[in-house]
Amino acid sequence: MDALLRNVPVRFVRNAMEDIGMITALDEYLNHQIVDTFASVSTSELSWTEKIWTAIVRKDGALGIDFGLGRYHNRGVLDGWAAVSRGAEQWTVRANRELRDDPLVTEVGPLTYEVIEPLKQVRFALAKNDLQPIAYDITFTAEMPPFFEDRHKQRESDGFRIGSDVIRYHQIGTPSGWLELEGERIEIRPEEWTEYRDHSWGTRLDVGAHNADVRPTSNFGDVKFGDGEFVLLWSPFMLVSPTGEKTAYHFYFQSKQGRIFYSSGYRNLPDGTQEKVARVRPELRFDDTTRRLLGGRVHFDMLQGGSHTIEVEVMGTSGVHLGPGLYLGFDGRKHGSWHGPLTLEGEKFDNTLDRETLKRIRQLRDCPIRVTEGDSVGYGIMETIIHGEHPELGLTAANSLV
Protein backbone atom coordinates (compact mmCIF):
# COMPACT_ATOMS: atom_id res chain seq x y z
CA MET A 1 0.00 0.00 0.00
CA ASP A 2 2.81 2.44 0.87
CA ALA A 3 4.34 1.81 -2.54
CA LEU A 4 1.03 2.55 -4.26
CA LEU A 5 0.50 5.79 -2.35
CA ARG A 6 3.92 7.04 -3.34
CA ASN A 7 2.70 7.11 -6.93
CA VAL A 8 -0.47 9.10 -6.15
CA PRO A 9 -0.43 12.92 -5.75
CA VAL A 10 -1.10 13.67 -2.08
CA ARG A 11 -4.01 15.97 -2.77
CA PHE A 12 -5.97 13.15 -4.41
CA VAL A 13 -5.67 10.62 -1.57
CA ARG A 14 -9.17 9.65 -0.44
CA ASN A 15 -10.65 7.43 2.19
CA ALA A 16 -12.29 4.38 0.61
CA MET A 17 -15.58 4.91 2.49
CA GLU A 18 -15.51 8.67 1.72
CA ASP A 19 -16.48 9.61 5.26
CA ILE A 20 -13.19 11.50 5.52
CA GLY A 21 -12.33 14.30 3.12
CA MET A 22 -9.43 13.99 0.69
CA ILE A 23 -5.95 15.00 1.85
CA THR A 24 -4.58 18.31 0.61
CA ALA A 25 -1.30 20.10 1.23
CA LEU A 26 -2.83 21.97 4.16
CA ASP A 27 -3.26 18.70 6.05
CA GLU A 28 0.51 18.40 6.41
CA TYR A 29 0.46 21.23 8.98
CA LEU A 30 -0.58 21.04 12.65
CA ASN A 31 -3.62 23.29 12.30
CA HIS A 32 -6.66 20.99 12.29
CA GLN A 33 -9.74 22.24 14.15
CA ILE A 34 -12.31 19.54 13.39
CA VAL A 35 -12.19 15.74 13.06
CA ASP A 36 -11.75 15.83 9.32
CA THR A 37 -9.31 17.06 6.68
CA PHE A 38 -9.13 20.57 5.26
CA ALA A 39 -11.30 19.33 2.41
CA SER A 40 -14.27 19.82 4.75
CA VAL A 41 -15.63 22.66 6.84
CA SER A 42 -17.74 22.23 9.97
CA THR A 43 -21.07 22.65 8.19
CA SER A 44 -22.63 21.70 4.85
CA GLU A 45 -24.40 25.10 4.74
CA LEU A 46 -24.19 26.37 1.15
CA SER A 47 -23.61 29.96 2.28
CA TRP A 48 -20.31 29.10 4.03
CA THR A 49 -17.82 31.68 2.77
CA GLU A 50 -14.24 32.79 3.33
CA LYS A 51 -13.81 36.33 2.05
CA ILE A 52 -10.88 38.63 1.32
CA TRP A 53 -11.35 42.35 0.60
CA THR A 54 -9.23 45.47 0.38
CA ALA A 55 -9.76 49.14 -0.48
CA ILE A 56 -6.79 51.27 -1.49
CA VAL A 57 -7.44 55.02 -1.78
CA ARG A 58 -5.37 58.10 -2.49
CA LYS A 59 -5.57 60.43 0.49
CA ASP A 60 -6.69 63.28 -1.78
CA GLY A 61 -9.54 61.13 -3.13
CA ALA A 62 -8.31 61.23 -6.73
CA LEU A 63 -8.19 57.45 -7.19
CA GLY A 64 -9.58 54.32 -5.57
CA ILE A 65 -8.70 50.64 -6.02
CA ASP A 66 -10.58 47.59 -4.74
CA PHE A 67 -9.91 43.85 -4.69
CA GLY A 68 -12.09 40.99 -3.48
CA LEU A 69 -11.81 37.21 -3.37
CA GLY A 70 -14.36 34.69 -2.10
CA ARG A 71 -14.02 30.95 -1.51
CA TYR A 72 -17.39 29.16 -1.31
CA HIS A 73 -16.29 25.77 -0.04
CA ASN A 74 -19.61 23.94 -0.24
CA ARG A 75 -20.53 25.51 -3.58
CA GLY A 76 -17.31 24.51 -5.33
CA VAL A 77 -16.65 28.10 -6.40
CA LEU A 78 -13.87 30.68 -6.11
CA ASP A 79 -14.73 34.15 -7.39
CA GLY A 80 -13.10 37.54 -7.29
CA TRP A 81 -13.16 41.06 -8.62
CA ALA A 82 -10.95 44.10 -9.06
CA ALA A 83 -11.93 47.70 -9.73
CA VAL A 84 -10.45 51.16 -10.20
CA SER A 85 -12.26 54.45 -9.60
CA ARG A 86 -11.14 57.82 -10.96
CA GLY A 87 -13.56 60.59 -10.15
CA ALA A 88 -16.98 59.38 -11.31
CA GLU A 89 -15.51 56.71 -13.63
CA GLN A 90 -15.20 53.06 -12.62
CA TRP A 91 -13.65 50.04 -14.33
CA THR A 92 -14.42 46.54 -12.99
CA VAL A 93 -13.13 43.04 -13.77
CA ARG A 94 -14.79 39.90 -12.37
CA ALA A 95 -13.61 36.29 -12.44
CA ASN A 96 -15.32 33.06 -11.37
CA ARG A 97 -13.97 29.51 -11.49
CA GLU A 98 -14.61 26.04 -10.17
CA LEU A 99 -12.87 25.28 -6.89
CA ARG A 100 -9.80 23.15 -7.47
CA ASP A 101 -8.61 20.42 -5.16
CA ASP A 102 -5.77 22.60 -3.81
CA PRO A 103 -7.06 25.21 -1.29
CA LEU A 104 -3.65 26.90 -1.30
CA VAL A 105 -4.32 28.30 -4.79
CA THR A 106 -5.76 31.80 -4.33
CA GLU A 107 -5.90 32.83 -7.96
CA VAL A 108 -8.84 33.17 -10.31
CA GLY A 109 -8.30 34.32 -13.87
CA PRO A 110 -6.15 37.49 -13.80
CA LEU A 111 -6.63 37.96 -10.04
CA THR A 112 -4.02 36.91 -7.47
CA TYR A 113 -4.01 37.09 -3.66
CA GLU A 114 -0.73 36.18 -1.96
CA VAL A 115 0.22 36.05 1.72
CA ILE A 116 3.84 37.19 1.91
CA GLU A 117 4.12 37.34 5.71
CA PRO A 118 1.03 36.43 7.75
CA LEU A 119 -0.72 39.44 9.33
CA LYS A 120 2.03 41.76 8.11
CA GLN A 121 2.34 41.71 4.33
CA VAL A 122 -0.02 40.54 1.58
CA ARG A 123 -0.17 41.12 -2.16
CA PHE A 124 -3.14 41.98 -4.36
CA ALA A 125 -2.68 41.80 -8.12
CA LEU A 126 -4.72 42.16 -11.29
CA ALA A 127 -2.81 41.09 -14.38
CA LYS A 128 -3.22 42.84 -17.71
CA ASN A 129 -6.34 41.52 -19.37
CA ASP A 130 -8.59 41.93 -22.42
CA LEU A 131 -11.63 42.94 -20.38
CA GLN A 132 -10.74 46.42 -19.13
CA PRO A 133 -7.67 48.72 -19.41
CA ILE A 134 -6.72 48.29 -15.74
CA ALA A 135 -3.98 46.30 -14.01
CA TYR A 136 -2.13 46.57 -10.71
CA ASP A 137 0.32 44.87 -8.41
CA ILE A 138 0.15 46.20 -4.86
CA THR A 139 1.74 45.00 -1.63
CA PHE A 140 0.05 45.82 1.68
CA THR A 141 2.34 46.40 4.67
CA ALA A 142 0.66 46.57 8.10
CA GLU A 143 0.76 49.76 10.17
CA MET A 144 -1.13 48.22 13.10
CA PRO A 145 -2.05 44.67 14.13
CA PRO A 146 -5.34 43.19 12.88
CA PHE A 147 -8.42 43.83 14.99
CA PHE A 148 -11.60 41.78 15.30
CA GLU A 149 -15.08 43.15 14.93
CA ASP A 150 -17.91 41.70 16.98
CA ARG A 151 -19.27 38.41 15.65
CA HIS A 152 -22.09 39.12 13.20
CA LYS A 153 -24.72 36.57 14.18
CA GLN A 154 -28.16 37.23 12.79
CA ARG A 155 -31.33 35.16 12.51
CA GLU A 156 -33.72 35.32 9.59
CA SER A 157 -36.89 37.35 10.17
CA ASP A 158 -38.94 34.19 10.82
CA GLY A 159 -36.76 33.50 13.88
CA PHE A 160 -35.53 30.08 12.77
CA ARG A 161 -32.53 29.82 10.46
CA ILE A 162 -29.32 31.64 11.35
CA GLY A 163 -28.60 33.63 8.20
CA SER A 164 -25.29 35.05 9.35
CA ASP A 165 -22.61 33.77 11.70
CA VAL A 166 -19.43 35.52 10.58
CA ILE A 167 -16.24 36.68 12.24
CA ARG A 168 -14.06 39.33 10.64
CA TYR A 169 -10.79 41.07 11.29
CA HIS A 170 -9.63 44.22 9.55
CA GLN A 171 -6.22 45.87 9.35
CA ILE A 172 -4.77 49.18 8.24
CA GLY A 173 -1.59 49.39 6.20
CA THR A 174 0.33 51.23 3.53
CA PRO A 175 0.25 50.15 -0.12
CA SER A 176 3.18 50.14 -2.50
CA GLY A 177 3.47 49.06 -6.12
CA TRP A 178 1.86 50.25 -9.31
CA LEU A 179 -1.44 50.82 -11.07
CA GLU A 180 -1.91 50.87 -14.83
CA LEU A 181 -4.97 52.75 -16.05
CA GLU A 182 -5.71 53.23 -19.76
CA GLY A 183 -2.04 52.73 -20.61
CA GLU A 184 -0.74 55.14 -17.94
CA ARG A 185 1.57 53.67 -15.30
CA ILE A 186 0.98 55.21 -11.85
CA GLU A 187 3.34 54.57 -8.96
CA ILE A 188 1.65 53.75 -5.64
CA ARG A 189 3.65 55.74 -3.07
CA PRO A 190 2.88 54.79 0.56
CA GLU A 191 2.86 58.39 1.78
CA GLU A 192 0.12 59.33 -0.72
CA TRP A 193 -2.23 56.38 -0.14
CA THR A 194 -3.90 54.43 2.64
CA GLU A 195 -5.19 50.85 2.58
CA TYR A 196 -7.61 48.79 4.61
CA ARG A 197 -8.16 45.07 4.25
CA ASP A 198 -10.37 42.51 5.93
CA HIS A 199 -10.72 38.74 6.13
CA SER A 200 -13.96 37.05 7.18
CA TRP A 201 -15.36 33.53 7.28
CA GLY A 202 -18.52 31.73 8.29
CA THR A 203 -22.16 31.47 7.26
CA ARG A 204 -22.72 34.61 5.21
CA LEU A 205 -25.72 36.57 4.03
CA ASP A 206 -26.38 37.16 0.34
CA VAL A 207 -24.58 34.15 -1.16
CA GLY A 208 -25.93 32.59 -4.33
CA ALA A 209 -29.20 33.16 -6.13
CA HIS A 210 -32.45 32.84 -4.21
CA ASN A 211 -33.77 29.27 -4.12
CA ALA A 212 -37.39 29.38 -5.23
CA ASP A 213 -38.53 26.72 -2.74
CA VAL A 214 -36.90 28.43 0.29
CA ARG A 215 -38.56 31.32 2.11
CA PRO A 216 -36.68 34.49 1.06
CA THR A 217 -34.81 36.56 3.60
CA SER A 218 -35.92 40.13 4.18
CA ASN A 219 -33.02 41.60 6.13
CA PHE A 220 -30.17 41.72 3.65
CA GLY A 221 -29.35 41.05 0.07
CA ASP A 222 -32.35 39.13 -1.20
CA VAL A 223 -35.67 39.84 -2.84
CA LYS A 224 -37.12 42.03 -0.08
CA PHE A 225 -33.95 43.86 0.85
CA GLY A 226 -34.60 47.60 0.97
CA ASP A 227 -38.28 47.35 1.93
CA GLY A 228 -38.86 50.29 4.23
CA GLU A 229 -36.10 52.29 5.91
CA PHE A 230 -32.64 50.74 6.14
CA VAL A 231 -29.27 52.20 7.22
CA LEU A 232 -25.82 50.60 6.93
CA LEU A 233 -22.58 52.32 7.97
CA TRP A 234 -19.16 50.63 8.02
CA SER A 235 -15.94 52.52 8.54
CA PRO A 236 -12.34 51.91 9.60
CA PHE A 237 -9.89 54.80 9.95
CA MET A 238 -6.68 55.71 11.75
CA LEU A 239 -5.54 59.02 13.26
CA VAL A 240 -1.99 60.18 13.95
CA SER A 241 -1.20 62.81 16.60
CA PRO A 242 1.42 65.56 16.08
CA THR A 243 3.80 63.41 18.18
CA GLY A 244 3.23 60.34 15.99
CA GLU A 245 0.85 58.38 18.25
CA LYS A 246 -1.57 56.20 16.26
CA THR A 247 -5.20 55.48 17.17
CA ALA A 248 -7.62 53.52 14.98
CA TYR A 249 -11.41 53.39 15.12
CA HIS A 250 -13.87 51.04 13.56
CA PHE A 251 -17.64 50.82 13.61
CA TYR A 252 -20.34 48.80 11.86
CA PHE A 253 -23.90 50.04 12.28
CA GLN A 254 -27.12 48.60 10.82
CA SER A 255 -30.72 49.59 11.50
CA LYS A 256 -34.07 48.76 9.92
CA GLN A 257 -37.23 50.77 10.48
CA GLY A 258 -35.26 52.81 13.03
CA ARG A 259 -34.28 49.76 15.10
CA ILE A 260 -30.56 49.02 15.46
CA PHE A 261 -30.06 45.28 14.93
CA TYR A 262 -26.26 45.19 14.68
CA SER A 263 -23.64 47.54 16.09
CA SER A 264 -19.92 46.95 16.60
CA GLY A 265 -17.38 49.60 17.51
CA TYR A 266 -13.86 49.76 18.95
CA ARG A 267 -11.06 52.22 19.60
CA ASN A 268 -7.92 50.27 18.71
CA LEU A 269 -4.35 50.89 19.86
CA PRO A 270 -0.98 49.84 18.34
CA ASP A 271 -0.27 47.34 21.14
CA GLY A 272 -3.37 45.35 20.14
CA THR A 273 -5.66 46.76 22.85
CA GLN A 274 -9.30 47.15 21.85
CA GLU A 275 -11.45 49.61 23.81
CA LYS A 276 -15.13 48.71 23.41
CA VAL A 277 -17.61 51.31 22.16
CA ALA A 278 -20.96 51.07 23.95
CA ARG A 279 -22.86 53.24 21.47
CA VAL A 280 -22.13 54.77 18.07
CA ARG A 281 -23.98 58.03 17.32
CA PRO A 282 -23.52 59.09 13.70
CA GLU A 283 -24.31 62.68 12.67
CA LEU A 284 -23.71 62.52 8.94
CA ARG A 285 -24.99 64.38 5.87
CA PHE A 286 -25.97 62.80 2.56
CA ASP A 287 -26.90 64.00 -0.92
CA ASP A 288 -30.54 63.25 -1.65
CA THR A 289 -30.06 62.49 -5.36
CA THR A 290 -27.09 60.10 -5.12
CA ARG A 291 -27.26 59.16 -1.40
CA ARG A 292 -23.51 59.83 -1.28
CA LEU A 293 -21.89 60.81 2.00
CA LEU A 294 -21.16 64.54 2.31
CA GLY A 295 -19.44 64.57 5.71
CA GLY A 296 -20.32 65.20 9.34
CA ARG A 297 -19.20 63.63 12.59
CA VAL A 298 -19.43 60.37 14.52
CA HIS A 299 -19.66 60.16 18.31
CA PHE A 300 -18.27 57.13 20.13
CA ASP A 301 -19.61 56.61 23.67
CA MET A 302 -17.13 54.29 25.34
CA LEU A 303 -18.13 51.31 27.48
CA GLN A 304 -15.70 52.33 30.21
CA GLY A 305 -16.93 55.94 30.16
CA GLY A 306 -16.13 59.05 28.20
CA SER A 307 -16.86 59.91 24.59
CA HIS A 308 -14.87 60.64 21.44
CA THR A 309 -16.09 62.78 18.54
CA ILE A 310 -14.57 62.38 15.09
CA GLU A 311 -15.01 64.94 12.32
CA VAL A 312 -15.46 63.34 8.89
CA GLU A 313 -14.56 65.01 5.58
CA VAL A 314 -15.20 63.35 2.20
CA MET A 315 -12.20 63.41 -0.12
CA GLY A 316 -13.11 63.78 -3.80
CA THR A 317 -15.65 61.90 -5.89
CA SER A 318 -13.65 58.69 -6.33
CA GLY A 319 -14.42 55.53 -4.41
CA VAL A 320 -15.21 52.11 -5.85
CA HIS A 321 -18.86 51.05 -5.90
CA LEU A 322 -19.14 47.49 -4.61
CA GLY A 323 -22.22 46.52 -6.63
CA PRO A 324 -20.22 45.55 -9.75
CA GLY A 325 -18.18 43.35 -7.37
CA LEU A 326 -21.51 41.50 -6.73
CA TYR A 327 -22.21 43.00 -3.28
CA LEU A 328 -26.03 42.89 -3.06
CA GLY A 329 -25.98 41.41 -6.56
CA PHE A 330 -25.35 42.90 -10.00
CA ASP A 331 -27.26 42.31 -13.24
CA GLY A 332 -28.61 39.03 -11.87
CA ARG A 333 -25.19 37.80 -10.72
CA LYS A 334 -24.61 36.82 -7.09
CA HIS A 335 -21.56 35.93 -5.00
CA GLY A 336 -20.69 32.25 -4.99
CA SER A 337 -22.78 31.24 -8.01
CA TRP A 338 -21.55 28.42 -10.23
CA HIS A 339 -20.66 29.52 -13.78
CA GLY A 340 -18.47 26.62 -14.94
CA PRO A 341 -14.69 26.12 -15.15
CA LEU A 342 -13.83 29.82 -15.67
CA THR A 343 -15.86 32.94 -16.47
CA LEU A 344 -14.41 36.42 -16.99
CA GLU A 345 -16.46 39.62 -17.19
CA GLY A 346 -15.99 43.36 -16.93
CA GLU A 347 -17.41 46.77 -17.75
CA LYS A 348 -16.79 50.49 -17.40
CA PHE A 349 -19.16 53.07 -15.97
CA ASP A 350 -18.54 56.61 -17.23
CA ASN A 351 -20.57 58.37 -14.54
CA THR A 352 -21.30 56.71 -11.19
CA LEU A 353 -23.15 59.89 -10.13
CA ASP A 354 -25.89 59.23 -12.69
CA ARG A 355 -29.18 58.11 -11.08
CA GLU A 356 -29.89 55.37 -13.62
CA THR A 357 -26.36 54.03 -13.23
CA LEU A 358 -26.71 54.10 -9.44
CA LYS A 359 -29.87 52.01 -9.64
CA ARG A 360 -27.77 49.37 -11.36
CA ILE A 361 -24.54 49.54 -9.29
CA ARG A 362 -26.19 50.57 -5.96
CA GLN A 363 -25.00 53.24 -3.53
CA LEU A 364 -22.59 51.10 -1.46
CA ARG A 365 -19.10 52.48 -2.13
CA ASP A 366 -15.65 52.73 -0.51
CA CYS A 367 -15.72 56.47 0.06
CA PRO A 368 -12.31 58.03 0.94
CA ILE A 369 -12.48 60.13 4.10
CA ARG A 370 -10.21 62.43 6.10
CA VAL A 371 -10.83 62.36 9.86
CA THR A 372 -9.81 64.60 12.74
CA GLU A 373 -10.02 64.34 16.52
CA GLY A 374 -8.55 67.41 18.16
CA ASP A 375 -5.12 67.89 16.59
CA SER A 376 -4.91 64.25 15.40
CA VAL A 377 -5.48 63.72 11.67
CA GLY A 378 -5.99 60.57 9.63
CA TYR A 379 -7.61 58.81 6.69
CA GLY A 380 -9.88 55.88 6.03
CA ILE A 381 -12.97 54.81 4.15
CA MET A 382 -16.69 54.76 4.87
CA GLU A 383 -19.31 52.50 3.29
CA THR A 384 -22.94 53.61 3.50
CA ILE A 385 -26.43 52.59 2.49
CA ILE A 386 -29.14 55.11 3.40
CA HIS A 387 -32.37 53.65 2.06
CA GLY A 388 -35.86 55.05 2.46
CA GLU A 389 -37.16 58.41 3.59
CA HIS A 390 -35.14 60.24 6.26
CA PRO A 391 -36.64 63.71 6.82
CA GLU A 392 -34.09 64.46 9.55
CA LEU A 393 -31.36 64.06 6.92
CA GLY A 394 -33.24 65.81 4.14
CA LEU A 395 -33.60 62.54 2.24
CA THR A 396 -36.84 61.95 0.33
CA ALA A 397 -38.67 58.73 -0.44
CA ALA A 398 -38.79 59.65 -4.14
CA ASN A 399 -34.98 59.55 -4.41
CA SER A 400 -34.44 56.38 -2.38
CA LEU A 401 -32.35 53.60 -3.88
CA VAL A 402 -30.46 50.60 -2.55
C-alpha positions, 0 to 999 in steps of 0.5 A: 500500500505504501508503494502505491501511495507514493505514486499518487499525488497527495491531494488526491488521496481519499478514504475508501468509504468517503467519510473522511475528506481527501488530503490536501497540502494543508493537512501536512500542517498542525492546524486541524480544528475539526475531526476531518481534513481541510477538504471539509468545513464544519457545516454543509451550509451552502452559504459558508464563505471565506472572504478577502477584501481590500480598499486602497485610496489616495488620500486626496480622493483622486483614485480608488482601487478595490480587490475581493476574493471569495471561496465558497467551499460547499458551492465549489466556487472561487470568485473575485473582482478588481476595480479602479475608480477615478472621479466618477468613472469606474472600471471593474473586472470579475472572475469566477472559477470552479474550486480546485482540489488545492485550497492553497491556490488563491488565484482566479483568472487574472486575479491573485491574492498572496500572503507574503508574511502572515498578518504583516504583508499581503499582495493583491494583483490584477494582471493585464487583461482583455476585459478592461484597461486596468492592471495593478500589483500592490503589496500591503504592509501593516501599520497596526495589528489586525483587529476583530469586529464583533461576531455578526450573528443574525437570525432570519426574520422568521426567527428560525434559520441563522442567516449570518454567523461571521467573524471578521478582522480588519487591518490598516496598512500602507500600499506600495506598487503600481497601477496601470490605467488606460495605458498610464503607469501610476506609482503607488507611493505609501505616503500618498495612499492608505489601505484597509483590508479585511478577512472574514469567514462563516455562514454569510448573508447574500450568497448565491441566487435565491432558491425558489422553494426556500422562504426568502430573507428580508433583512439583507441582500435578497428579494425584499432587501430595501423594503422600508427604511434601512441604514448601513454604515461601516468605517475603519480609519486611523488618526496620527497625533502631532507626536506620531501616536496612532489610534484607529477606530472602527464601527459597523452600524445597521438599522431597519425601520429605526431599530438598530439590529447590529452595532460593533465599535472599537477604539484600537491601539498599536499594542493590540488593545481594543477599547469597546464602544458602547454606542455609536452616534452618527451625525452625517450628511448625505446627498438626496439624489445620489445618497452619497456621504457629504461629511459630518461627525461620529460620536463614540460613547465608550463602554468604560466611560467618556466619549470621542467625537470624530469629524469626517470630511469626504475626499473627492468623488472617487471611491469604488462602488461594490455593486459591480463586485456582486455585493447585493448582486449585480445584473442578476449575478450573485456571489458564490454562483456556479458559472463553470470552469472559468468565467471572466467579465468586466465593464466600465461606468462613465458616470457613477453619479448618474441616477440610472447608473446608481440604480444598477450599481447601488450606492454602497461604495468605498468612500475616501475620508479624512478624519480629525479628533482634536489635533490628530489627523488621519484617513480611512474609508466609509461605506454607507447605504441610506435607504428610504425616507429620512426627513431628519437628513433631508432625504426623500422617499422619491430619491431612495435607492439601494 
